[in-house]
């Protein structure tokens, strides 16, 4: 598979090439750098699914349901997050829904959504470290013309279309639901059992 088992510098260059081919997503990345936010990433499923589509010769946006936009702001008020959400949605408009979250606030609503409490994250990287799978635990942004990549578990699973649970926070039920949904769209994925 393209990009698998190469050194990280080569993998980042290949990832950038693939992301540039997804015009809707790359346009979103280009617009995001003008928001004035310094601590954010576009990531998770939209990045992995763009790579999977490329590996399979499918259209870049095939099966992608939203764009995750994670950012960090010490202001934990709902009003501050609502303001940023409105600004991001008005500025980016990728043609599909945006999922904008201040990762500093996630612990305030996590129980309502997932049924368990979590400790507050200490940083944006700390939050991304808990994303559900190693292949989707990837955030990107443009700084000038340079692609910045945050991938705490590397990029091999991403390029190899391997879905492996990141058991830092995800539950087995959530993992099974995600993999069931993804395999229905990308049956070529290799899913590592829980």
Residue pairs with C-beta under 8 A, 6 or more apart in sequence:
1 55
1 159
1 160
1 161
2 14
2 54
2 55
2 159
3 10
3 11
3 14
3 15
3 18
3 51
3 155
3 158
3 159
4 156
4 159
4 160
5 156
6 14
8 154
8 155
11 155
11 156
11 159
12 147
12 149
12 155
14 159
15 47
15 51
15 140
15 147
15 149
15 155
15 158
16 147
18 50
18 51
18 54
19 25
19 26
19 29
19 47
19 50
19 140
19 147
20 26
21 54
21 60
22 50
22 53
22 60
22 61
23 60
24 60
24 61
24 94
24 95
24 96
25 42
25 46
25 50
25 60
25 61
25 64
25 67
25 94
27 94
28 42
28 67
28 92
28 94
29 42
29 140
29 141
29 142
30 142
31 91
31 92
32 40
32 42
32 69
32 88
32 91
32 92
32 141
32 142
33 141
33 142
33 143
33 144
34 91
35 87
35 88
35 91
37 71
37 84
39 71
39 72
39 73
39 124
40 69
40 70
40 71
40 72
40 124
40 141
41 69
41 70
41 71
41 124
41 128
41 139
41 140
41 141
41 150
42 67
42 68
42 69
42 70
42 139
42 140
42 141
43 68
43 70
43 128
43 131
43 136
43 138
43 139
43 140
43 150
44 68
44 70
44 131
44 136
44 137
44 138
44 139
45 64
45 65
45 66
45 68
45 136
46 64
46 66
46 67
46 68
47 136
47 138
47 139
47 140
47 158
48 133
48 135
48 136
48 138
48 158
49 62
49 63
49 64
49 185
49 186
50 60
50 61
50 64
51 158
51 159
51 161
52 58
52 161
52 186
52 188
52 189
53 59
53 60
53 61
53 62
53 63
53 64
54 60
55 159
55 161
56 186
56 188
61 96
62 185
63 185
63 186
64 96
65 96
65 97
66 96
66 97
66 98
66 99
67 92
67 94
67 96
67 97
67 98
67 99
68 99
68 101
69 88
69 92
69 98
69 99
69 100
69 101
70 101
70 103
70 124
70 127
70 128
70 139
71 84
71 100
71 101
71 102
71 103
71 124
72 102
72 103
72 104
72 123
72 124
72 127
73 80
73 81
73 84
73 102
73 104
74 104
75 81
76 102
76 104
76 105
76 108
80 102
81 101
81 102
81 105
84 100
84 102
85 100
88 98
88 100
89 98
89 100
92 98
103 121
103 124
103 127
103 128
104 120
104 121
106 118
106 121
106 127
107 117
107 118
107 119
107 120
107 121
110 116
110 117
110 118
111 117
114 171
114 174
116 171
118 130
118 169
121 127
121 130
124 139
125 150
125 152
128 137
128 139
128 150
128 152
129 137
129 152
129 166
129 168
130 166
130 168
130 169
130 170
131 137
131 166
132 165
132 166
132 169
132 170
132 174
132 175
132 178
133 157
133 163
133 164
133 165
133 166
133 170
133 175
133 178
134 153
134 154
134 157
134 158
134 162
134 164
134 165
134 166
135 157
135 158
135 161
135 162
135 163
135 164
136 158
137 151
137 152
137 153
137 166
138 149
138 150
138 151
138 155
138 158
139 149
139 150
139 151
140 147
140 148
140 149
140 150
141 147
141 148
142 148
149 155
151 158
153 166
156 162
157 163
157 164
160 190
161 186
161 188
161 189
161 190
162 189
162 190
162 192
163 179
163 182
163 189
163 190
163 191
163 192
164 192
165 172
165 175
165 192
165 194
172 194
175 194
176 194
179 189
179 191
182 189
182 191
183 189
183 191
